[in-house]
Amino acid sequence: MRRWFFSFCAFVLIGSLLWPWLRQIGLARLPGDMVLEIGMHSFHLPIATAFLISTVVALVWRMLDRP
């Protein structure tokens, strides 16, 4: 359980650091990504981007895990 928690935290940290770059290449504007704007604040909820990135990571992990 701890390993999953640390992996999730690392993924969130890396995603947060790469967020400006992902927006610049247009990856954070996929259909399914939501942006809530309340007054002068905005909240980004990148559901489709997270799904795409997790799928790619899972495929790479599976390819590296094979003997």
C-alpha positions as CSV (number, residue, x, y, z in Angstrom):
1,M,0.0,0.0,0.0
2,R,2.8,2.4,0.8
3,R,4.5,1.8,-2.6
4,W,1.3,2.8,-4.4
5,F,1.0,5.9,-2.2
6,F,4.5,7.0,-2.9
7,S,4.1,6.2,-6.6
8,F,1.0,8.3,-6.7
9,C,2.6,11.2,-4.9
10,A,5.6,11.0,-7.2
11,F,3.3,11.0,-10.3
12,V,1.4,14.1,-9.0
13,L,4.7,15.9,-8.2
14,I,6.1,15.2,-11.7
15,G,2.8,16.1,-13.3
16,S,2.7,19.4,-11.4
17,L,6.2,20.3,-12.4
18,L,5.5,19.4,-16.1
19,W,2.1,21.2,-16.2
20,P,3.3,24.4,-17.9
21,W,5.2,22.4,-20.6
22,L,2.2,20.1,-21.1
23,R,0.0,23.1,-21.6
24,Q,2.5,24.6,-24.1
25,I,2.4,21.5,-26.3
26,G,-1.4,21.3,-26.1
27,L,-1.6,18.1,-24.1
28,A,-3.6,19.7,-21.3
29,R,-6.4,20.8,-23.7
30,L,-7.9,17.4,-24.5
31,P,-11.6,16.8,-24.6
32,G,-12.5,15.8,-21.1
33,D,-10.2,18.2,-19.3
34,M,-12.2,20.6,-17.2
35,V,-11.3,24.1,-16.1
36,L,-13.4,25.7,-13.4
37,E,-13.1,29.5,-13.2
38,I,-14.5,31.0,-10.1
39,G,-14.0,34.8,-9.9
40,M,-10.3,35.4,-10.4
41,H,-9.3,31.8,-9.5
42,S,-9.2,28.8,-11.9
43,F,-9.0,25.1,-11.1
44,H,-7.7,22.6,-13.6
45,L,-9.0,19.1,-13.6
46,P,-7.2,17.2,-16.4
47,I,-9.1,14.0,-16.5
48,A,-8.4,13.0,-20.1
49,T,-4.8,14.0,-19.9
50,A,-4.3,12.0,-16.7
51,F,-5.9,9.0,-18.3
52,L,-3.7,9.3,-21.4
53,I,-0.5,9.7,-19.4
54,S,-1.3,6.8,-17.1
55,T,-2.1,4.6,-20.0
56,V,1.3,5.4,-21.6
57,V,3.1,4.9,-18.3
58,A,1.3,1.5,-17.8
59,L,2.3,0.3,-21.3
60,V,5.9,1.3,-20.8
61,W,6.0,-0.3,-17.4
62,R,4.5,-3.5,-18.8
63,M,7.1,-3.6,-21.6
64,L,10.0,-3.1,-19.2
65,D,8.6,-5.7,-16.8
66,R,8.8,-8.5,-19.3
67,P,11.8,-10.9,-19.0
